[in-house]
Amino acid sequence: MHYLIALAFLMAHSLAPAAVVELSYTGQVSYVAHIVCTQFSNGVCSAAERVEVQTSDGFKGRVISIGDSFAGSLTYDTYTPPFPSGSQYYYFNLIRALRLEVGTLSIPDVDLPASDFGNSIAVSGEFPDWEDFYAAQSFPGINVELGLRHTKSEPFDGSLPTTFDLVGGPDYSQLTVSSFDGSNGDGFYAGGPVEAVITSVKSSIPEPSVLCLLLTGGLGLLAASRARVRTTRREA
C-alpha cells in the first residue's frame, strides 16, 4: 500500500501546474570595453587592463556600440527546485529561452545556439526592501547576463518572481554581454541599464518524457506491490 501512496505523492507533485514566465526587456548600451590581457600563461590571464571604447567587433565578429538599443526576452519555469545558500537561492538549467538583439548581434542563431546546460538564475534577498534577480545564459564564445533589482516579496522565500517592479535606478538593473579570446586572454564587455520589463505568465504541464517516466515508475511500483502481496500469501 505504501508503494501506491508514494506513487500518488510523486504524481501529484510532478503534475502540479507550473508557471512559465516570459520576461521582455529593453534598454540602451552605455559602455563597451576591451579587456587587454597583459600577462597570459597556460590559458590563464593574471593581469589585465580595461580600455573603454566606443564600438567593438569582439563579440564573435558582431559589432556593439555605445548608444545601441537592445531588446530581448527571457523565458523560465518556476517549478525547478532551488539550491539555497543563506539569503541566496540558485536555480540551474531552467531557462527555456533567452533572446537578445543588440547592434549586429542577434542570439540565438545558427552560429550561436544557446547551450543546453549551464544556464542559471539566482535570487538574493539580503536587503530589507528589495531583492536581486540574476539570469545567465551561455552561447558559443558569448555570455549574456541579466540583472534586475525589484521590490521585495513578503515574506521572501527565494521563489522565482513572476513580476518585476524595478527599483534602485539604472545602476542596479543591467544587461551585460561578454566574450573572451582563449588564445590570448583578451575579453570584451558591453552593456547598459534595463529601462523596461514586461512579463506574461502562463501555466504548463509536464513534458511527454516526464509523463512517460512517471508511467514507467508507476508500473514498476505496482508490480513490486503485487509481488510482495503474493509472497506474503504463500508464507501464510
N, C-alpha and C positions, 0 to 999 in steps of 0.2 A: 504493500500500500504506500509505503514511504517513497518508493520509486515514482509512483504516479503523482504524489504531492510535489516532489522535486521537479518533475516534468512540467506540471501545471504552473509552478512558480517561474520556471525558466521561460516558458512560452509567454506568460503574462508580462514578464519584464522585457522580453525581446520584441513583442508585438505592440508594446505601448507606442502611441503616436509620438513621433519625434518632430520637432520644429526644424525646418530648414530656413536659414536666414540668408537673404541676398542683400548685400550692402553695396550701394553705389556711391562713389566718391569722386570729387573734383577738386582741383587746386591749380597752383602755378609753381613752376620751378624757380627757386630763389637762389640756388647755389649749384655750381658744378666745380668739382675739384679733381686734380690729378695727384695721386699719392705716389711720389717718386721714391723708390726703394734705394737707399744709399749703401746698405750692407746686406747682401743676399748670399746665402751659402746653404747648400744641401736642402734647397727648397724652402728655406725659412728667411723671412725678411726681419732683421733685428734692428734696423734703423731706417727711418723714412722721413721725408719732408712733404708737407701738404702745400700744393700750389693751386691757388684759386684761378680758374679760367672762365672765359665767357661761354665757350662751347667745347664739346669733346665728341669724338667718334670712338671712344674707348669701350663702348658697350656693344661688343661683338660687331663692330662696324656701323652700328646705329648711332645717329647723332642726337644729342640732347643739349639744349642751350638754355641759358637763363632767360626767363620770360615765357618759355613754352608752357602752354596749358596742358594739364594732364587730366585724364578721366579713366575710370575703370570700375571694376566690380569685384566683390569677394563673396563667395557662396560657401557656407559651412553648416554642418548639422549640430544640434545641441544634445545629441544622445551619447556621444563619445564620453566615456568616464575620464575624469581628470586625475592628475598626479599632484596632490597638494604638497606644498613646501612652505611652511609658515603662512604668510599672508598672500602667497602667490599660488596659482593653480595653472598647471601646464596640460595642454591637450595636444596630442600628436596624430598626424595623418587623418585629420577630419575635414580639411579644406577640399571641397568638391571642385572649385574653380576659382582662379584668380586671373583677372584680365586687366591689361594696362595699355593705354595709348598715350605716348608722350614723344614729342619730336618725331623722329623716323623709327622709333622703337614701338613695335606692336607685338605684344605677347599675350597668350602663346601663339606660335605659328609653326610652320613645317620644320624650320631650322631650330626653333627654340620652344620645344614642347615642355609642358610642366612635368616636373619629376613626380613619379608615382608615390614616392616616400620622401620624408624629410621636411614636409610642411608642418607647421605648428602654430598654435595660438597660446598666448599666456595672458592671464588675467591677474592683476595685482590690486589689492585693496588696503595698502598700508597707510593711506592718507584718510583723514576723517570725513572729507566732503566729496571726494571723487575717487574714481578707480581708473586704472590704465589697462588698455587692451592692445596687445601686440600680435600681429599676424605676420608670418614669414613663409614665403614660397620660393623654392629654387627652380631655376631653369638652367640649361647648359651654359655655364660661364657667367650667369647673371643671377643675382638675388634681389628679391623685392620684399621690403618690409613696410608694414602699415601700422603706425602707432596712433591711437586715439585716446584722449583723456575726456571722460564724460562723467556726468553726475552719478554719484554712488548709489547703488541699490541698497535698500534697507529691508532686512538685515543682509549684509554682504556674506555670501556663502560660496563665492567662486564660480557661480553659474555663468555660462556664456550669455552675454547680453543679446537682446533682440531689438533694442532701440538705443540710439546714441544722442544724448543731449550734450554736445561738446562744450567744455569749459576750459579755462586756463589760458586762452589765447593761442595764437599761431605757433608758438614755440613748442607746444606740448601735443599737437596733433599733426604728425608729419608722415609724408611718403618718402622712402629712401630707396634708390636703385644703386646697386653696386656691382662692380665687375673687377676681377683680378686676373693678372697675367702670371701664370705659374712658372714661366720661363725666366722672369727677372724680378718678380715680386711687386711690380707696379700695380696700382689699383686706380679705379675711377669711381667717383661718387657723384650723385646728383639727387636733388630732392627739393622739397618745399612744403609749406603748410597746406593741410587739407582744409578746404574752405566750406565744403558742404557734404553731408552724409544723409542718404535716404535709404531706409530699409523696408523690405517686404518680408513677410513671414508666411510660410505655408507648412502644412503637415505632410509627412511622408510615411510610407510603410516599409518594412524591411525588404531588402533586395531578394530576388529569387534564390540566390545562393544561400542566404541566411535561412530562408524558409526550408530549403532542401536539407540543410544541416540540422535544423530543428526536427524535421520529419524523420530523418535517419536516426537521430539520437533518441527520439520518442519510441520508434520501433524497437531499438536495442534495449531500452529500459523496460518496455512491455514484455519482450521475450525473456529478459532476465527475471522479471517478476513471476512470469508463468512457470519458468523452470524451477524457481525456488518453491513455488506452491506444490509442484509435482513431487519434489524431493521431500518436502515436509509430510505429504500424504503417505509416501512409501515408508518413511521412518515410523509413522504412526501405526 
